[in-house]
Amino acid sequence: MSELIIRTQGLTKHYVLGSETVKAVRGVDLEIEEGEFVAIMGPSGSGKSTFMNMIGCLDTPTAGEYWLDGQKVSDLSDDQLARVRNGKIGFVFQTFNLLPRATALHNVELPLIYAGVGSKERRRRAQEKLELVGLADRMDHKPPEMSGGQRQRVAVARALVNEPALLLADEPTGNLDSVTSADLMKQLGDLNKAGQTIVLVTHEHDIAEHARRQVHLKDGVIERDFENKPVEAAV
């Protein structure tokens, strides 16, 4: 049997804004197994961004419990959460978040520098991940010298360099055109077929169709959760 990467029970997040309490997430129970490719969907205000922040260990719940790769993380301190993020989660964001004056290779090496990995091993692992995403010939290029799609591939390589249990992609195609988006989704699909667990947060139905499972949030709760036959990205 596959192991659970994500398990939430009654996961809840409330924000107090002045005299008002905003109930962003209202008790979500969810299990995601190792090797799944899941799209988290929902309109603005559905709670999907808040939920993503909690499963990405960027925020803590008001109530409920969260286990990531077998470790209960819902009641960890900020410092402990930072260690979990660095060791178990790879992030891909809409805005790439690359250092513009650093090469692709150095951008991918950064998480390994923070992890204290030696320079020779850092370089080897960063090169390996850039080759994996098809950028063997762009390692010495800096982000301004690359296309949007290439920059997002650098971001994917960086997210993978620590061999994370979970790849969390937050609106990764938001700054890409349709052709480049299809190229990136094929890349994510190939990574998933190779065994990488991926959770994709998106509001775009055509992007979610590439996942093997869709979880739709509405008003802070799961409205629908169903298996999906993923489309093959045409590139």
C-alpha positions in Angstrom: 0.0 0.0 0.0 1.1 3.5 -0.7 2.0 5.7 2.2 0.1 8.9 3.0 2.1 12.1 2.3 -0.7 14.4 3.5 -3.4 13.7 6.1 -5.6 16.4 7.6 -8.3 16.1 10.2 -10.7 18.9 10.9 -8.1 21.4 9.6 -9.4 24.9 10.3 -8.1 28.4 9.9 -9.8 31.6 11.2 -8.6 35.1 11.0 -9.6 37.9 13.3 -9.9 41.2 11.4 -11.0 43.9 13.8 -14.4 42.8 15.2 -14.9 40.2 12.5 -13.7 36.6 12.4 -13.1 35.3 8.9 -13.5 31.5 8.7 -11.2 30.8 5.7 -11.0 27.0 6.2 -13.7 25.2 8.1 -12.6 21.7 9.0 -11.0 19.9 6.1 -10.4 16.1 6.1 -8.1 15.1 3.3 -5.7 12.2 2.5 -3.2 12.3 -0.3 -1.1 9.2 -1.0 2.5 9.0 -2.2 2.7 9.3 -6.0 -0.6 11.2 -6.5 -1.0 14.2 -8.7 -3.8 16.3 -7.1 -5.2 19.7 -8.2 -6.7 21.8 -5.5 -9.3 24.1 -7.0 -11.8 26.8 -6.0 -12.9 30.3 -6.7 -11.5 33.4 -5.0 -12.5 33.2 -1.3 -12.9 29.4 -1.3 -10.0 28.9 1.1 -7.6 27.2 -1.3 -4.8 29.6 -0.7 -5.1 29.4 3.0 -5.3 25.6 2.8 -2.2 25.6 0.6 -0.3 27.7 3.1 -1.1 25.2 5.8 -0.2 22.1 3.9 3.0 23.9 2.7 3.9 24.6 6.4 3.8 28.3 5.7 1.0 28.8 8.2 -0.4 27.0 11.3 -4.1 25.9 11.7 -6.4 27.4 14.3 -7.7 23.9 15.0 -7.4 20.4 13.6 -4.4 18.2 12.8 -2.0 17.9 9.9 0.5 15.0 9.2 3.1 15.4 6.4 5.0 12.3 5.4 4.1 10.6 8.7 5.1 13.6 10.9 2.5 15.6 12.8 3.3 19.2 11.9 0.2 21.1 12.9 1.5 22.0 16.3 5.2 22.7 15.4 7.0 26.0 16.1 8.0 28.4 13.3 11.6 27.2 13.4 10.5 23.5 13.3 8.1 24.3 10.4 11.0 25.9 8.5 13.1 22.7 8.9 10.2 20.6 7.6 9.6 22.9 4.6 13.3 22.8 3.7 13.5 19.1 4.0 10.2 17.7 2.7 8.5 20.3 0.4 9.6 21.7 -2.9 7.7 24.9 -3.9 7.0 26.2 -7.4 5.3 29.7 -7.5 3.7 31.7 -10.2 6.4 34.4 -10.0 9.4 32.0 -10.3 11.2 33.7 -7.3 14.7 33.4 -8.9 17.7 35.6 -8.2 18.1 37.6 -11.4 21.9 38.0 -11.2 22.6 34.4 -10.4 22.9 31.6 -13.0 20.3 28.9 -13.3 22.8 26.5 -11.7 23.3 28.8 -8.7 19.6 29.4 -8.3 19.0 25.6 -8.2 21.9 25.2 -5.7 20.4 27.6 -3.2 18.3 25.2 -1.1 21.4 23.0 -0.8 23.5 25.9 0.4 20.9 26.5 3.2 21.0 22.8 4.0 24.7 22.8 4.4 25.6 20.5 1.5 29.2 20.8 0.2 29.9 22.7 -3.0 30.9 19.6 -5.1 27.8 17.7 -4.2 25.6 20.8 -4.6 26.8 21.3 -8.1 26.3 17.7 -9.0 22.7 17.6 -7.7 21.8 21.0 -9.3 23.2 19.9 -12.7 21.2 16.6 -12.4 17.9 18.4 -11.8 18.5 21.0 -14.6 19.2 18.1 -16.9 16.0 16.4 -15.7 13.9 19.5 -16.7 15.6 19.8 -20.1 17.9 22.7 -19.3 21.4 21.1 -19.6 22.3 23.8 -22.2 21.1 26.7 -20.0 22.9 26.1 -16.7 25.1 29.2 -17.0 22.3 31.5 -18.2 20.8 34.1 -15.9 17.0 34.5 -15.6 16.8 37.7 -17.7 18.4 35.7 -20.5 15.8 33.0 -20.4 12.1 32.7 -21.5 9.3 32.5 -19.0 9.0 28.8 -19.5 12.7 28.2 -19.0 12.6 30.3 -15.8 9.7 28.2 -14.5 11.7 25.0 -15.3 14.6 26.4 -13.3 12.1 26.9 -10.5 11.0 23.3 -10.8 14.6 22.0 -10.7 15.2 24.1 -7.6 12.1 22.7 -6.0 13.3 19.1 -6.7 16.9 19.5 -5.7 16.3 18.4 -2.1 14.4 15.3 -3.2 11.2 16.5 -1.5 8.3 14.2 -0.4 5.9 16.8 -1.8 6.1 19.1 -4.8 3.7 22.0 -4.1 2.9 24.2 -7.2 0.9 27.4 -6.6 -0.7 28.7 -9.8 2.6 27.7 -11.7 1.2 28.7 -15.1 -0.2 32.1 -14.0 2.6 34.0 -15.8 2.9 31.7 -18.8 1.2 31.7 -22.2 -0.9 28.7 -23.3 1.8 26.9 -25.2 4.4 27.3 -22.4 1.8 26.3 -19.8 1.1 23.1 -21.7 4.9 22.4 -21.8 5.2 22.9 -18.0 2.2 20.7 -17.3 3.7 17.9 -19.5 6.9 18.3 -17.4 4.9 18.0 -14.1 3.0 15.0 -15.6 6.3 13.3 -16.4 7.7 13.9 -12.9 4.6 12.4 -11.5 4.9 9.3 -13.7 8.4 9.0 -12.3 6.9 8.9 -8.7 6.9 12.5 -7.6 3.9 13.4 -5.4 2.5 16.7 -6.7 -0.2 19.0 -5.3 -1.2 21.8 -7.8 -3.2 24.8 -6.6 -5.0 26.5 -9.5 -8.2 28.2 -10.4 -7.9 27.2 -14.1 -10.0 24.2 -15.1 -7.9 23.3 -18.1 -4.7 23.2 -15.9 -6.5 21.1 -13.3 -7.4 18.6 -16.0 -3.8 17.5 -16.1 -4.0 16.1 -12.6 -5.2 12.6 -11.7 -7.4 13.8 -8.9 -9.3 17.1 -8.3 -10.3 18.5 -4.9 -12.7 21.5 -5.1 -13.0 23.8 -2.2 -16.0 26.2 -1.6 -16.5 28.4 1.4 -13.7 26.7 3.3 -14.9 23.1 2.9 -14.4 20.3 0.3 -17.3 20.5 -2.1 -16.1 17.7 -4.5 -13.2 15.2 -4.5 -12.9 12.9 -7.5 -10.5 10.9 -9.6 -9.7 12.5 -13.0 -8.4 11.0 -16.2 -5.6 13.5 -17.0 -5.3 15.0 -20.4 -2.0 14.6 -22.2 -0.4 18.0 -22.7 0.2 18.6 -26.4 3.5 20.4 -27.0 
